[in-house]
Each structure stands twice: as structure tokens, then as C-alpha cells.
Amino acid sequence: MSTSVPGISNTSSWSSGFSSWSPRNNIRATATMVAIAVSLTAGLARAQSVPVPSSAFSVESWMDAGSLTVQTPTSALVGQSTSGYKWDVSVFTDSGGNSPAVYNAIQDALANGGTFDYTIRFDPSLIVVPGAQPTFIGVNTFFQSDSPESNFIQNYNIPILGSADFPLSGEQTFNVSLPIESWTGASVPASGTGDAWFNPDGNWFKVGFGLNFDNASSVGFYLEDVSVNPVPEPSSLATAGLAAAAIGGLACRRFRRRLCPPATGADGNA
């Protein structure tokens, strides 16, 4: 009988008496089962990521600056036709009918830690330059919470293209991860810290993106893979670890039984 165990390069063959079995095969198989259990635990932890759909964003019309074209569920084209510092698009989320999964994920991140992640992709064809090349193109973010205090916390030019980058020779892609931080009370955190600040007492949260540039008649960028990634609660990790350990233990137990079946008597009973 030929038996193949995933993750082991050598295939071991055993006769009906298991004459070719060795402790090394058992160790390898056990190590494989443990690796599978660890992978399952990591997979359960990664499942905490909550995407922010492109369709959840809208144009910040009060500034009359931005445009939004949804490309796919995870990609949107954002445009601006006026130089300077503007807010273009935003997403509004609460515990009711406005992307509640995102709101809940932010609350989880405020309680246990996490990040607000997104990708910015610049395409040279979306940068229209009538004269001199731009000296910079940056993407700004803002974070708002519904709370007793007025707040509008911003981050500037994350990411940014400098004068040495122009003219662009090809697409430029930036993957950004901002730590989600909690604040309460009367003191609103300062802007420009590179963090995503929210007040956990808020009934709603809002996140916005905008461009800041010069020497261009219009600029566009792709906003992609926006997500909230809370750290799993300790109890969730413990549960996942116990489940993975149980799976690994059961697999190893079955493997040992297969290698060393219980002895049988003359009547065929164990």
C-alpha cells in the first residue's frame, strides 16, 4: 500500500505488517499536521479583514471638486479638475443602513487594535499637464466621528509624488496602512500624525480622500482595496487555537492508529 502525506517529499510504502514504518515517518507526519493546524489558525485570524466596497463611496459635492467612477467592487477611479487642496470622495458608515460591517470593524479595531488599509495607483494617462510638470501630487485623508466635540482629523500627502517623479514613466502604486487609534474627551488629536483617528462614542464614522497638486489641469488616481483590519479579539484567537489543536490532535491520533492498529485475537476481536 502506498501512502502519501502532504508536505512530505518522500512517499513511504508499508506492507500489511507495516514493516517499513519508522519513527521518522511518524515525526514528519505529525509535523505536517501541526503545520496544517497553525495555517488554519492564521486563516481564521485573517478572516477579520472587512473590505470597504467602492460603491460605498460618494463624491464630496460640497467642495465641487471630485469625480468618482466605480470600476470594480474593490476599485474606483477618483478625479479632480482643479489644482490645490480638495476633498474628492468619502464613505459614511454607521450601525444602521450605511455599511454597518465597516462601522463594526472600526469599533473592533478601536477596542483591540487594527489598521485602515488602502492602495493608491497613479496612471500617467490620468495626469493632464498643459505646461510645466507638477512639483507634487499627494493624496490626503480625513477621519470624522459623530461625538460631542467637533472633529476633522487629517493626514497630508500619504502617498505623495515629488518633482523628481515627473513625468511619470509608468504606473506608480502605493500600499498604505494606517494604525487605527482611539480618542475621547475634549482634546481632538492633531492632524498629520499618520494615524486613522476615531472616537468610539461616535454613532457614525466618515473617511474621505482628496487630491492636492499643482501645474495640472486634471489628475486622477485609482483607489483600491480599501479595508479595515481589526486585530482578532483574544477570545477569538484562543477559540481558533483550540479548534486548530483539536484538528491536529485528531489527525495525529488517526495516523498513529493506522500505523499501529490494535492487536486482534483468534476470534477477530480486539
C-alpha positions in Angstrom: 0.0 0.0 0.0 1.4 3.4 -0.9 0.5 6.3 1.3 1.2 10.0 0.5 1.2 12.6 3.3 1.0 16.3 2.2 4.2 18.2 2.8 6.5 15.2 2.8 8.7 14.8 -0.3 9.3 11.1 0.1 6.5 8.6 -0.3 6.7 5.7 2.2 5.4 2.2 1.4 4.2 -0.2 4.0 3.4 -3.9 3.8 0.4 -5.3 5.7 2.7 -5.8 8.7 3.9 -2.1 8.4 7.5 -3.5 8.2 8.8 -0.3 6.6 7.4 2.1 9.3 9.9 4.2 11.1 9.7 6.9 13.9 10.9 9.4 11.4 7.8 9.0 9.2 5.6 9.5 12.3 7.5 12.7 13.2 7.2 14.1 9.7 3.5 13.3 9.5 2.9 14.9 13.0 4.9 18.0 11.9 2.7 18.3 8.8 -0.5 18.0 10.8 0.8 20.7 13.2 1.6 23.0 10.3 -1.9 22.5 8.9 -3.4 23.4 12.3 -1.2 26.5 12.5 -2.3 27.5 9.0 -6.0 27.1 10.0 -5.4 29.4 13.0 -3.8 32.0 10.8 -6.6 31.8 8.3 -9.2 32.4 11.0 -7.3 35.5 12.1 -7.0 36.9 8.6 -10.7 36.5 8.1 -11.2 39.5 10.3 -10.5 41.9 7.4 -13.5 43.9 6.3 -13.5 45.4 2.8 -14.9 48.9 2.1 -16.8 48.4 -1.2 -16.1 51.0 -3.9 -19.9 51.5 -4.3 -20.0 52.8 -0.7 -18.0 55.9 -1.6 -19.6 59.1 -2.8 -18.5 62.5 -4.2 -17.8 65.2 -1.7 -20.1 67.6 -3.6 -19.8 70.5 -1.1 -16.4 71.2 -2.4 -17.5 70.7 -6.0 -14.1 69.2 -6.9 -14.2 65.5 -7.2 -15.5 62.8 -9.5 -16.0 59.1 -8.8 -16.3 56.2 -11.2 -16.7 52.7 -9.7 -14.6 50.2 -11.7 -15.0 47.0 -9.7 -16.2 46.2 -6.2 -12.7 47.0 -4.9 -11.5 49.7 -7.3 -12.7 53.2 -8.1 -11.4 56.0 -10.3 -11.2 59.3 -8.5 -10.6 62.5 -10.4 -10.1 66.2 -9.7 -10.1 69.1 -12.2 -8.9 71.9 -10.0 -5.4 72.4 -8.7 -4.9 72.8 -4.9 -6.1 71.1 -1.8 -9.6 69.5 -2.2 -11.7 66.7 -0.8 -13.0 64.4 -3.5 -14.7 61.3 -2.2 -15.8 59.8 1.2 -17.5 56.9 2.8 -20.1 57.3 5.5 -20.7 54.4 7.8 -22.9 53.7 10.9 -24.5 50.8 12.8 -27.7 51.2 10.7 -28.1 51.1 7.0 -24.7 52.6 5.9 -22.1 49.9 5.7 -22.6 48.6 9.2 -19.9 45.9 8.8 -17.3 48.6 8.3 -18.6 50.6 11.3 -18.4 47.5 13.5 -14.9 46.6 12.2 -13.7 50.1 13.1 -15.2 49.7 16.6 -13.4 46.3 16.9 -10.1 47.9 15.9 -10.6 50.7 18.4 -11.1 48.1 21.2 -8.3 45.7 20.2 -6.1 47.5 17.6 -6.0 47.3 13.9 -5.3 49.2 10.7 -7.0 51.1 7.9 -5.5 50.0 4.6 -5.8 51.2 1.0 -3.9 51.2 -2.3 -3.4 54.3 -4.4 -2.5 53.7 -8.1 -1.4 56.6 -10.3 -1.7 56.2 -14.1 0.3 58.7 -16.3 -2.7 58.9 -18.7 -4.8 60.4 -15.9 -2.5 63.3 -15.3 -3.2 66.1 -17.8 -0.3 68.6 -17.8 -0.8 71.6 -20.1 2.6 73.2 -19.3 5.3 72.7 -16.7 5.3 69.4 -14.9 3.8 69.2 -11.4 6.1 69.6 -8.5 3.9 67.3 -6.4 0.7 65.2 -6.3 -0.4 64.0 -3.0 -3.4 62.1 -1.6 -4.9 63.3 1.7 -7.2 61.5 4.1 -9.6 62.7 6.7 -11.4 60.9 9.6 -14.5 62.1 11.4 -16.6 60.7 14.2 -20.0 61.7 15.5 -19.3 62.9 19.0 -20.0 65.8 21.3 -16.8 67.5 20.0 -16.3 68.9 16.5 -13.5 67.0 14.8 -11.9 66.7 11.4 -8.6 64.9 11.7 -6.5 64.9 8.5 -3.4 63.2 7.1 -1.4 65.0 4.4 0.1 63.5 1.3 0.1 59.8 2.0 1.3 59.0 -0.5 3.0 61.7 -2.5 4.7 62.0 -5.8 7.6 64.6 -5.9 9.0 66.7 -8.7 11.6 64.0 -9.4 8.9 61.6 -10.3 7.6 63.7 -13.3 6.9 63.0 -16.0 5.8 59.5 -14.9 7.3 56.7 -16.9 4.7 54.2 -15.8 2.1 53.4 -13.2 3.0 54.1 -9.6 1.4 52.0 -6.9 1.4 52.7 -3.1 0.0 50.4 -0.4 -0.8 52.4 2.7 -1.6 51.0 6.2 -2.6 53.5 8.9 -2.9 52.4 12.5 -6.4 52.9 13.9 -6.3 55.0 17.1 -9.0 55.8 19.7 -9.6 59.2 21.2 -12.2 60.6 23.6 -12.8 63.7 25.6 -12.4 67.3 24.6 -8.9 67.2 23.1 -9.1 66.3 19.4 -5.8 64.7 18.2 -3.6 66.8 16.0 -3.8 66.3 12.2 -0.8 64.9 10.3 0.2 62.1 12.6 -0.3 59.3 10.0 -3.0 57.6 12.1 -6.7 56.9 11.5 -8.4 58.5 14.5 -11.9 57.7 15.6 -14.0 58.4 18.7 -15.6 55.1 19.9 -18.5 57.1 21.3 -19.5 58.2 17.7 -22.7 57.0 16.2 -21.1 57.2 12.8 -17.7 57.4 11.2 -16.6 59.1 8.0 -13.4 58.7 5.9 -12.5 60.9 3.0 -9.9 61.1 0.3 -8.7 64.1 -1.7 -6.0 65.3 -4.0 -3.5 68.2 -3.6 -1.4 69.1 -6.7 -0.2 71.9 -8.9 0.6 72.5 -12.6 -2.0 70.1 -13.9 -5.4 70.7 -15.4 -6.7 67.4 -14.0 -5.5 64.5 -12.0 -7.0 61.0 -11.5 -6.0 58.1 -9.4 -7.3 54.6 -8.6 -8.5 54.0 -5.1 -8.3 50.2 -4.5 -8.6 47.5 -1.8 -9.8 49.8 1.0 -10.3 47.7 4.1 -10.5 47.8 7.9 -8.4 45.2 9.6 -9.0 44.8 13.3 -6.8 42.6 15.4 -8.8 39.5 16.4 -10.1 39.5 20.0 -8.0 37.4 22.4 -11.0 35.1 22.9 -11.4 34.6 19.2 -7.7 33.7 18.8 -8.0 31.3 21.8 -11.0 29.6 20.2 -9.3 29.3 16.9 -6.2 27.9 18.5 -8.2 25.3 20.4 -10.0 24.3 17.2 -6.8 24.0 15.3 -5.1 22.0 18.1 -8.1 19.6 18.1 -7.9 19.1 14.4 -4.2 18.5 14.6 -4.6 16.1 17.5 -7.3 14.1 15.9 -5.3 13.8 12.7 -2.2 12.6 14.6 -4.4 10.1 16.6 -5.8 8.7 13.4 -2.3 8.5 11.9 -1.0 6.5 14.8 -3.9 4.1 14.7 -3.2 3.5 11.0 0.4 2.7 11.7 -0.2 0.6 14.8 -3.7 -1.0 14.7 -4.9 -2.7 17.9 -4.0 -6.3 18.2 -6.7 -8.8 17.4 -7.4 -12.2 19.0 -8.1 -15.5 17.3 -11.8 -14.7 17.2 -11.0 -11.5 15.3 -11.9 -9.2 18.2 -9.6 -6.6 19.6 
